[in-house]
Amino acid sequence: MSLYSEKVMDHFRNPRNVGVIENPDGVGEVGNAKCGDIMKMYIKVKDGVIEDVKFETFGCGSAIASSSMATEMIKGKPIAEALQLTNKAVTEALDGLPAYKLHCSVLAEQAVQAAIRDYYEKNHIPYDEAMFPACSHCAHEHEDGGEE
Amino acid sequence: MRVYADHAATTKMRASALKAYTDAANEFYGNPSSLHSEGQRAKEVLEDCRARIAALLGANANEIVFTSGGSEADNQALLSAAKWGALKGKKRIVSTAIEHHAVLHTLKKLEKEGYEVVLLPVGADGIVKVADAENAIDDNTCLVSVMLANNEIGTIQPVEEISKICLAKKVPFHTDAVQAVGHMPVNVQALGCDYLALSAHKFGGPRGVGALYARRGAPLYPLIEGGAQEKGKRAGTENLPAIVAMTVALEEAIAELPEVTKRVSAMRDRLIEGLEKVPHCALNGDRVHRLAGNVSFCFEGVEGESLLLYLDDMGVSASSGSACTSGSLDPSHVLLAIGRVHDVAHGSLRLTLDGTNTMEEVEYLLSAVPAVVEKVRSFSPVWRDLQEGKRSFIL
């Protein structure tokens, strides 16, 4: 058995929606280079629908696959629906991730939320804080402690 | 093309060793502890191997204990010296920050048991300073342990100089030579060590077998109880086919060492020179005092695991010290010890060559690695920030 599922390897080898959107309606960046994962998600919104989405990821195979899968799952979806995207759904769509890689799917969920939040703020759209749980930029504990 | 460039992880068994293994399993199946002819024949073969391994290392046969590998040998050396130290009321152990986990984790355990463990730092060159070792050794020190060559960055440590200090101060000295034996000249008299650990699968022998050299008079206690094998220092029926194969592999490795070292170091140098042309990267560890086959780089703006997976797709087997590949949250302790910050240490790549590699394969690596680095950078937000000046280059 290999480390990753065929689905993960497919999304890793052929990432969907990779790249940047010029003048995006929302951008979210989560993670931290110190931990070894950063995800950046760009969205274009029209009539409350995510018309286009692109991502850039610095991270391992599962981080790249999780971001790719998350973009596929929210593309063409109304914002309200995209906000419902969970790390569990991303993991399931990838046919699972190794336990110590689950945080990659959490980052994908957080990246989507961060991009939507940015869109709301840019457009002065009031939103409920509770929809965006505190985004932990680095959930990891390092031996030397703290951030740089 | 498939290029196996992970020889520091393990090597393919030499044909001669594999044949010796199956022949020994067929012919010498007796238990060396048995009195009958089959047993006694096996015993003779075992002792013949011990004498041959000893001769290759400049040791006496009765100073060699066969083990299950390098980790066991390291554990036994450290725990034996520590136990002796406790009897003498000495509970300080000096080692380095870049040791293999077989040493570091054993030291951690000893620390919990009340030993004082001092890990010497290394410079940016990945080499421990002799003066630091000298200053760290006091009257309370029961053991100094310094690896001969590092497994990640290949740097060769000043073991001879440090062992001289230990001899003068009458402190037992251990060296983990797992990466060195079979890849550079190793002689226990020249090194002046009291203990030395080696592992067969690093030089074309089988895995699951290694040896501990313990100088005559050096304290030695068994880790495994249960029989009189190995003069009571290691119970369990001897793994004779593996011991025979290890012996054959080491003889062959040492016989071809001058020729292989020349050829492999030329491949290493070509690889280093070629990879240095990739923008914003750096060689890890000293360029000169390093194993003939070790190439270790950090590439800024990329993460190591994705490099490895894309390289595997291109037919290249390599390794990395990134957190993602280690299964832990922090990148390699060795890269951190030479001063690489986390962000950069995550982007490490280790390519380790041996005599089975060819210059043609090196040329392939020189096309594959830069291509994969460029691909991973093309969608790395860190690389974008570096390019746009939102983040400063470290390398």
Interface residues (C-beta under 8 A of the other chain):
Chain A: M9 F12 R13 P15 V18 G19 V20 E29 A33 K34 C35 G36 D37 I38 M39 K40 F55 E56 T57 F58 G59 C60 G61 A63 I64 Y100 K101 H140 E141 H142 E143 E148
Chain B: G301 V302 E303 G304 E305 S306 L309 D313 S322 A323 C324 T325 G327 L329 D330 P331 V341 H342 D343 H346 F379 S380 P381 V382 W383 R384
